[in-house]
Amino acid sequence: MVRRSEWLRRNPALHLPDLTPRRRLWLLVVGWFLMLLGVVGLFLPILQGFLFLALGAATLSLVSESMLWGLRWLMGPCPRAWRAILRVRRRLLREVGGSGRKDEGTTEDGPDQSG
């Protein structure tokens, strides 16, 4: 079993971005609002509940290491869904001012072992 700190150290593309307190607060508010919409959407046929939950979790993973670790654990059996979450996370990073670029020599699951 890989420890959380070791996993993040081996995977520099998943480090939390350096954000200003204002942006961090904004991401927290937006993330929790999307999570709330997702929960409501699970019961209302008009809203897409899972979509809002996934967007909220991806947004919160930018400010919370625990959310990022929980997402990885939850999406572990579904690598396709994990890659989709990472794409959304990278796009959000670009929008809020982070680089959002994947570092060379890493994959979504850890260091590149091909070479």
C-alpha positions in Angstrom: 0.0 0.0 0.0 1.4 3.4 -1.0 1.3 6.1 1.6 -0.4 9.3 0.7 2.7 11.5 1.0 4.8 9.1 -1.0 2.2 8.9 -3.7 2.0 12.7 -4.1 5.8 12.9 -4.0 6.1 10.4 -6.9 3.3 12.3 -8.8 4.3 16.0 -9.0 1.4 16.6 -11.5 -1.0 16.1 -8.6 0.4 18.6 -6.1 -1.9 21.2 -4.8 -1.4 24.5 -6.6 -0.2 27.6 -4.9 -3.3 29.8 -4.8 -4.1 33.1 -3.2 -6.5 32.9 -0.2 -9.2 34.6 -2.3 -9.0 32.0 -5.0 -8.8 29.2 -2.5 -12.0 30.5 -0.8 -13.7 31.0 -4.2 -12.9 27.4 -5.2 -14.2 26.1 -1.8 -17.5 27.9 -2.2 -17.9 26.9 -5.9 -16.9 23.3 -5.1 -19.3 22.9 -2.2 -22.1 24.6 -4.2 -21.6 22.1 -7.0 -21.6 19.2 -4.5 -24.9 20.6 -3.1 -26.4 20.8 -6.6 -25.2 17.2 -7.2 -27.0 15.9 -4.1 -30.2 17.8 -5.1 -29.7 16.4 -8.6 -29.8 12.9 -7.4 -33.4 13.3 -6.4 -34.6 15.7 -9.1 -34.9 14.5 -12.7 -34.0 17.9 -14.1 -30.5 18.1 -12.8 -27.6 15.7 -13.6 -26.6 14.8 -10.1 -23.5 12.7 -10.8 -22.1 15.4 -13.2 -22.4 18.1 -10.5 -20.9 15.8 -7.9 -17.9 15.0 -10.1 -17.3 18.6 -11.0 -17.6 19.6 -7.3 -15.2 16.9 -6.3 -12.7 17.9 -9.0 -12.9 21.6 -7.9 -12.5 20.7 -4.2 -9.5 18.5 -5.1 -7.6 21.7 -6.0 -7.7 23.0 -2.5 -7.9 19.8 -0.4 -5.3 17.0 -0.4 -7.9 14.8 1.4 -10.4 15.3 -1.4 -7.7 14.4 -4.0 -6.8 11.3 -2.1 -10.4 10.3 -1.6 -11.1 10.8 -5.3 -8.2 8.6 -6.2 -9.4 5.9 -3.8 -12.9 6.1 -5.1 -12.0 6.1 -8.8 -9.3 3.4 -8.4 -11.4 0.7 -10.0 -12.4 3.0 -12.8 -9.2 4.3 -14.5 -11.2 5.9 -17.3 -13.2 8.0 -14.8 -10.0 8.9 -12.9 -8.4 10.2 -16.2 -11.6 12.2 -16.9 -11.4 13.8 -13.4 -7.7 14.6 -14.0 -8.6 16.3 -17.3 -11.2 18.4 -15.6 -8.8 19.2 -12.8 -6.1 20.3 -15.2 -8.6 22.5 -17.1 -9.6 24.1 -13.8 -6.0 24.7 -12.9 -5.5 26.6 -16.2 -8.6 28.6 -15.5 -7.7 29.7 -12.0 -4.1 30.5 -12.9 -2.2 27.3 -12.2 0.0 25.7 -14.9 -2.2 22.6 -15.3 0.5 21.0 -17.3 1.5 17.4 -16.7 5.2 17.1 -15.8 7.4 15.1 -18.1 8.2 11.6 -16.9 5.0 11.1 -14.9 1.8 9.3 -15.6 -1.6 9.6 -13.8 -0.7 6.6 -11.6 2.9 7.5 -10.8 6.3 7.8 -12.4 6.7 6.6 -16.0 8.3 3.2 -16.0 8.6 2.8 -19.8 12.2 3.9 -20.2 
